[in-house]
Structure formats: structure tokens, C-alpha cells
Amino acid sequence: MSEVIEYKTILEENQVIADPVILQLSKVSLQAKQLLPEYSGIYYVLDETNNVWYVGKAKNICKRWQGKSHHRIYQLEAQKKKHFTIYYEQVSESQLDSVEKQRIEKYHPHLNSSPVKTKKVRPVETLLRETIAAISDFAFLLGVEPPRKEIQSQITIDWLAQKKILGLSIIHVCLDIDILKEKYQPASIEEEEALIKKAFSSRKAYASKWEVPPVYPWMYRLYVNGYVVEVNYWNRWYSKEETEGIREYTDTTLAQDYIRALTPESLGKIQNQADEKDRYFLHIKRLKPYTLDLIKILFNEPVDSKAAKAMMCKISDDYKTGIRGIGSRSQPIKSKLISSDFTTIEELLMNREIDPEKYNRGGVIDIGYSGERMGLCIKCFSVDMKMPSKYETDANNQKYPIYYNLAYGILNNNKTHYAPSQLDTVYLLASVEKKGWLLVEEYLKDFAIPAANQLSNGIGYIEKFYVSARKYIVPAKVNIKLETLGYSAWIPFGISADFPSFESAKEEICKRLKNSGLPGIRLGFKRETIEK
């Protein structure tokens, strides 16, 4: 009985259908929008099932909806089978921003987070259902976490305590990477990452998309019909050696699509074994078993589950056949029209007395299972990676540094993560094709160095350097294209002591490579950029 009450409370707290707060307000149909009042206020667009599609503000509500002036009018009119009503309430101009924000956080309207330019807006529930269909073979439901507003001050990961989710219950989905590997047999980390990325990406015009935190790229989040769905790797929740039978499942559904869930007994065992030192100890102790489908379907679009699974299989097959992945766009060309004596990059390396296996015997950081890529260490042109990301002031008005990035390195002969300022030298870790690097190492060795597995004391590197909560550095690169071999590779590079700017480094690299004697060489450059 108590379990039923708990779930009833969760359902009530995650209301997305308009409640009496909205339904008791004055209203007009969308077709009669010219009858809206000429005062400042908040307006709500509802469909015939009282689902909240949009919440907005206006200094003059009638003027805001005059003619075709509203930026969402085309999206609303494109929904031919829907009948919309505009509800409105009078709010003073000084309160418009705060009230609108409160209402959006409460109702999570269908259109508020969607792209404006597209007419067709697909519901978020469809995106969730497509994703569940794609991952259900290697995913399971861990449990349901009550709203985090009660523990906000105890949460150490900012992304998990964002204000917009504090009042919502969180449904936790776990990815079992061991099962993914067993099913798809990925030959490289690149293929494994591509499978996950494909499952959580979409080019369609959904009202919202899967969010990824800037510092924890293995996590995903989606807001769906009044709930938060968070996805994480199982080994992030449970890092101990598993005892037999600790994970037992029951078949269930999420948004009406099949997925497994841990039984209440299994969740209890896991919670009993949780350690205070575990990353998610605070959250796992609060979980309730997932025993019924919490997400109410509002739109019920058809979802092709077989196509979603087939898409995953195709990604895997494409990597195994070379259509995708390393070398898929740079295969050596063997043709009678080739004027060079060499037809492969391997032959060219051997001719120049460069050992193709030089970095295949350890000593450098490998990127991927296949060993075709390695890490390079570079220094950025635009930022000093040892500097704090920002400063904040404490209760005593004392400033202290905040770092978005921790450097993996060696300090006092201990290997761990440090604030970059503690180390003598900090590099950005970039990825490069081994053979491409071998070909130009002689010419670019003062602009980049191989990332050693064994770091020296006081040396460290950052895998992805964030300049803000979302934006990160993408290093400068030079494209080495050997037209007679049909081969090309992008080589990251950074600052050197003698060439401290991108322009001076580019000029010097051009001069060196054009005098290198590499057959049919053409060069292209990309500046260091900041991306989201």
C-alpha cells in the first residue's frame, strides 16, 4: 500500500497537464487571438487534451499575437489535428520574467525548448521511445530518485543539482557496456563510442534533445512529460566486483516501450552494499524501485523499434567493413595512373626508413582498441591551461580559484588528478593517426610530442579543456594530403618556444613540409577554435 502511495505522490509532483492554476484563467481560441487583452501578462497555449504546448510573456498580450507576429504561430498552425486555446493572466511588467520562468519550470511545455525555425516539432516522448528501442538490449532501469531539492546542498556535481530539475523525480537508466560489447563485438573504442552516440543523437525536430554535461560526457539527460530521465554507465554506479545474482530483472516498460528493471530485492542489495566513498552514494540510497511506467504518453506517435535496433547493427557493421571509422575516407589508392613508386603509406614509411611499428610497442597513450591512433601532447595558442577557469568569493569575501578541468599527472611521484596550477607543465591531449604522425614527426616534433604512458614528475595533461561550463578547446590542425597515394591525415599542433602564434607556426610548418620530399603533398590548416 505504501508503495502505491509513493508512486501516486511522484505522479502528482510531475504534473505536465494544465492544472486549475491555468484552467481557471480567461481564455480564447487560437483562431480568435485578436480578442486577447491589451495588458501585460503570461499566456499559455493548450491543446484539446489540456497539454501545455507553450508558455510566454508579453507587455501587450494582444499585440504579441497580432497577425503572424508570434514566432511560434507557424508551428502551432502546422499541427492540423490539434485545437489550441490561449489562456492568459495579468502580470505586471516588472514580474514578467520571474513568473514566466517559474511557469516554464513547472509545466515544461512542449515548444519552449524546441527550435523556432522548424514547423514540424516532434514530441520528446518519441525521442525517448526511439532511444529505449535502440538501447534496450544492453540497458536497464535502476530506480526512481525523488526530487533533489531536499539534498541540493549535499550534491557535489553541479550538473546533478541544476535548478530546473530540482523539483522533478528522476528515472535512472543504466548502460551495461559489457553486454554491449558481447552483442556488437566492437573492434575499437571509436566503434563503441559511435554506437552510444548514435543511440542518443537525432537530427529530427524534437521539442528537446538529450543533454550531455560538459565535464561528464558519459551521462545523458532528457525531460519527458514532467520527469527527468538520466542515463549513466552501470560501472559508474557500482564499481565493486559483482556477486552472483545481485542483478535480477523484471520486464517492464518506459513510455510504453520494453526495457528491463532491477527487482526491488536487487536494488535493496545494491543499496546495502553502497559505500559512502562511492560517487553516487547520496543518490543510490534515495532510490525507489521502478515498479510501474511513470511516463504518461501524450502524443503516441508510432515508433519503429526494429528500425532503431537495425540502425545500431548497421553502425557496427559499417565499422567492421571499413565504411566508417579510421581510414574510411583515406584508403590508399592503387591505380596505374599513380606516378609515385609507392601505393601505400606503409611503403612510403619504409622507404624513408621510418619504423611503422615504432609506437605499437607501448610507451604512448593508445586511442582505441585497434592501436591505429595515439595521443599527442600540445600547448594551446589561446589559453594558459594552468590558469583557473574563474574565481569565486566565499562568505569571508575571500577569492578562491575554480577549475573546470583537472589534469592527470604526476606530483611527488603520485599519479592522480590535480588542479593544473599544481603541476610544472600541463598539455592538452589530442588524438592523431599513428602512421600520419610518423610521417611528419621529424618536422613537427617541436609543435607536438607523443603522449607518454609514463609521465615525468610535475608533468600532466588534460583530456578535454573547457574554457566555460560548455565550451572547450579544439586544437589547431594541419591536413597532410598525399594525392598520389590517396592518403590524408589531420595532425594536431600547438605553440612552440620559437613560434608562439598560429600564423608563425603555420608559416614554419608549411616551409618544413614543402621541403620534406613527401610525394604530391598538399596542406590545409584549421585554426584552434572553441566549440560547444
Secondary structure as the mmCIF struct_conf table of DSSP 4:
data_model
#
loop_
_struct_conf.conf_type_id
_struct_conf.id
_struct_conf.beg_label_comp_id
_struct_conf.beg_label_asym_id
_struct_conf.beg_label_seq_id
_struct_conf.end_label_comp_id
_struct_conf.end_label_asym_id
_struct_conf.end_label_seq_id
HELX_RH_AL_P HELX_RH_AL_P1 SER A 2 GLU A 13
TURN_TY1_P TURN_TY1_P1 ASN A 14 ASN A 14
STRN STRN1 ILE A 17 ILE A 17
HELX_RH_AL_P HELX_RH_AL_P2 PRO A 20 LEU A 23
TURN_TY1_P TURN_TY1_P2 GLN A 24 GLN A 24
BEND BEND1 LEU A 25 LEU A 25
STRN STRN2 SER A 26 SER A 29
HELX_RH_3T_P HELX_RH_3T_P1 LEU A 30 LEU A 35
BEND BEND2 LEU A 36 LEU A 36
BEND BEND3 GLU A 38 TYR A 39
STRN STRN3 GLY A 41 LEU A 46
TURN_TY1_P TURN_TY1_P3 GLU A 48 THR A 49
STRN STRN4 ASN A 51 ASN A 51
STRN STRN5 VAL A 52 ALA A 58
BEND BEND4 LYS A 59 ASN A 60
HELX_RH_AL_P HELX_RH_AL_P3 ILE A 61 ARG A 64
TURN_TY1_P TURN_TY1_P4 TRP A 65 TRP A 65
BEND BEND5 GLN A 66 GLN A 66
TURN_TY1_P TURN_TY1_P5 GLY A 67 LYS A 68
BEND BEND6 HIS A 70 HIS A 70
TURN_TY1_P TURN_TY1_P6 HIS A 71 ARG A 72
HELX_RH_AL_P HELX_RH_AL_P4 ILE A 73 GLU A 77
TURN_TY1_P TURN_TY1_P7 ALA A 78 ALA A 78
TURN_TY1_P TURN_TY1_P8 LYS A 80 LYS A 81
STRN STRN6 THR A 85 GLN A 90
HELX_RH_3T_P HELX_RH_3T_P2 GLU A 93 GLN A 95
HELX_RH_AL_P HELX_RH_AL_P5 LEU A 96 TYR A 107
TURN_TY1_P TURN_TY1_P9 HIS A 110 SER A 113
BEND BEND7 SER A 114 SER A 114
BEND BEND8 VAL A 116 LYS A 117
BEND BEND9 LYS A 119 LYS A 119
STRN STRN7 ARG A 122 ARG A 122
HELX_RH_AL_P HELX_RH_AL_P6 VAL A 124 ILE A 135
HELX_RH_3T_P HELX_RH_3T_P3 SER A 136 PHE A 138
STRN STRN8 ALA A 139 GLU A 145
HELX_LH_PP_P HELX_LH_PP_P1 PRO A 146 PRO A 147
HELX_RH_3T_P HELX_RH_3T_P4 ARG A 148 GLU A 150
TURN_TY1_P TURN_TY1_P10 ILE A 151 ILE A 151
HELX_RH_3T_P HELX_RH_3T_P5 GLN A 152 GLN A 154
BEND BEND10 ILE A 157 ILE A 157
HELX_RH_3T_P HELX_RH_3T_P6 ASP A 158 ALA A 161
HELX_RH_3T_P HELX_RH_3T_P7 LYS A 163 ILE A 165
TURN_TY1_P TURN_TY1_P11 LEU A 166 GLY A 167
BEND BEND11 LEU A 168 LEU A 168
STRN STRN9 ILE A 170 LEU A 175
HELX_RH_AL_P HELX_RH_AL_P7 ILE A 177 TYR A 184
BEND BEND12 ALA A 187 SER A 188
HELX_RH_AL_P HELX_RH_AL_P8 ILE A 189 ALA A 199
TURN_TY1_P TURN_TY1_P12 PHE A 200 PHE A 200
BEND BEND13 LYS A 204 LYS A 204
STRN STRN10 TYR A 206 TYR A 206
BEND BEND14 ALA A 207 SER A 208
STRN STRN11 GLU A 211 GLU A 211
BEND BEND15 PRO A 214 VAL A 215
TURN_TY1_P TURN_TY1_P13 PRO A 217 TRP A 218
STRN STRN12 TYR A 220 VAL A 224
TURN_TY1_P TURN_TY1_P14 ASN A 225 GLY A 226
STRN STRN13 TYR A 227 TYR A 233
HELX_RH_AL_P HELX_RH_AL_P9 TRP A 234 TRP A 237
BEND BEND16 LYS A 240 LYS A 240
HELX_LH_PP_P HELX_LH_PP_P2 GLU A 241 THR A 243
TURN_TY1_P TURN_TY1_P15 GLU A 244 GLY A 245
BEND BEND17 ILE A 246 ILE A 246
STRN STRN14 TYR A 249 LEU A 254
TURN_TY1_P TURN_TY1_P16 ALA A 255 GLN A 256
STRN STRN15 ASP A 257 LEU A 262
HELX_RH_AL_P HELX_RH_AL_P10 PRO A 264 GLN A 273
TURN_TY1_P TURN_TY1_P17 GLU A 276 LYS A 277
BEND BEND18 ASP A 278 ASP A 278
TURN_TY1_P TURN_TY1_P18 ARG A 279 TYR A 280
HELX_RH_AL_P HELX_RH_AL_P11 PHE A 281 ILE A 284
TURN_TY1_P TURN_TY1_P19 LYS A 285 ARG A 286
STRN STRN16 LYS A 288 LYS A 288
BEND BEND19 LEU A 292 LEU A 292
BEND BEND20 LEU A 298 PHE A 299
HELX_RH_AL_P HELX_RH_AL_P12 SER A 305 LYS A 320
TURN_TY1_P TURN_TY1_P20 THR A 321 GLY A 322
BEND BEND21 ILE A 323 GLY A 325
TURN_TY1_P TURN_TY1_P21 ILE A 326 ARG A 329
HELX_LH_PP_P HELX_LH_PP_P3 GLN A 331 ILE A 333
TURN_TY1_P TURN_TY1_P22 LYS A 336 LEU A 337
BEND BEND22 SER A 340 ASP A 341
BEND BEND23 THR A 344 THR A 344
HELX_RH_AL_P HELX_RH_AL_P13 ILE A 345 ASN A 351
TURN_TY1_P TURN_TY1_P23 ARG A 352 GLU A 353
TURN_TY1_P TURN_TY1_P24 PRO A 356 TYR A 359
BEND BEND24 ASN A 360 GLY A 363
STRN STRN17 VAL A 364 VAL A 364
STRN STRN18 ASP A 366 ILE A 367
BEND BEND25 GLY A 368 GLY A 368
TURN_TY1_P TURN_TY1_P25 TYR A 369 SER A 370
STRN STRN19 ARG A 373 ILE A 378
BEND BEND26 PHE A 381 SER A 382
TURN_TY1_P TURN_TY1_P26 MET A 385 LYS A 386
BEND BEND27 MET A 387 MET A 387
BEND BEND28 SER A 389 SER A 389
STRN STRN20 LYS A 390 THR A 393
TURN_TY1_P TURN_TY1_P27 ALA A 395 ASN A 396
BEND BEND29 ASN A 397 ASN A 397
STRN STRN21 LYS A 399 ILE A 402
BEND BEND30 TYR A 404 TYR A 404
STRN STRN22 ALA A 407 LEU A 411
TURN_TY1_P TURN_TY1_P28 ASN A 412 ASN A 413
STRN STRN23 ASN A 414 TYR A 418
HELX_RH_3T_P HELX_RH_3T_P8 PRO A 420 GLN A 422
BEND BEND31 LEU A 423 ASP A 424
STRN STRN24 THR A 425 GLU A 433
HELX_RH_AL_P HELX_RH_AL_P14 LYS A 434 LEU A 444
TURN_TY1_P TURN_TY1_P29 LYS A 445 PHE A 447
STRN STRN25 ILE A 449 PRO A 450
STRN STRN26 ALA A 452 ALA A 452
BEND BEND32 ASN A 453 GLN A 454
HELX_LH_PP_P HELX_LH_PP_P4 LEU A 455 SER A 456
TURN_TY1_P TURN_TY1_P30 ASN A 457 GLY A 458
STRN STRN27 ILE A 459 ILE A 462
BEND BEND33 GLU A 463 LYS A 464
STRN STRN28 TYR A 466 TYR A 466
BEND BEND34 VAL A 467 ARG A 470
STRN STRN29 TYR A 472 VAL A 474
STRN STRN30 ALA A 476 LEU A 482
TURN_TY1_P TURN_TY1_P31 GLU A 483 GLY A 486
STRN STRN31 TYR A 487 PHE A 493
BEND BEND35 ALA A 497 ASP A 498
BEND BEND36 SER A 501 SER A 501
HELX_RH_AL_P HELX_RH_AL_P15 PHE A 502 LYS A 514
TURN_TY1_P TURN_TY1_P32 ASN A 515 ASN A 515
BEND BEND37 SER A 516 SER A 516
TURN_TY1_P TURN_TY1_P33 PRO A 519 GLY A 520
STRN STRN32 ILE A 521 LYS A 526
STRN STRN33 THR A 529 GLU A 531
#
